[in-house]
Amino acid sequence: MAMTKTEKIESIQVEIKQLENQRKRLIQQQKEQERKDRTKRLCKRAGLMESLLPDTIALTDDQFKTFLEKSVLTENSRKALGDLIAQGADGLPGQVDPVLIITNEDEESNGVANGAGATA
């Protein structure tokens, strides 16, 4: 039996709603996977930091933050980061992960510009 135009329209609307729900589920799964990946990356990197610098385990969160700020905001560490970014994620040129890069304005506000806060 042939469907009327009204029935076809209703059928298509049901299909559209199903596809929209499928899209929402896929977006939710993607967000969940991104959260899991981030958590795994953070745990892995924090573990690496603790294994390389076991004395940092005893630090409070504020002390650890201060340690990171003083050690990461140096000219040497910025150069090393720049070199790694230039190599890319897999060591190949042109494949760059998004990374927060400190601008000169940020450095000036933190007292790092012109070597003021840099200790090598």
Secondary structure, 3 states (H helix, E strand, C coil): CCCCHHHHHHHHHHHHHHHHHHHHHHHHHHHHHHHHHHHHHHHHHHHHHHHHCHHHHHCCHHHHHHHHHHHHCCHHHHHHHHHHHHHCCCCCCCCCCCCCCCCHHHHHHHCCHHHCCCCC
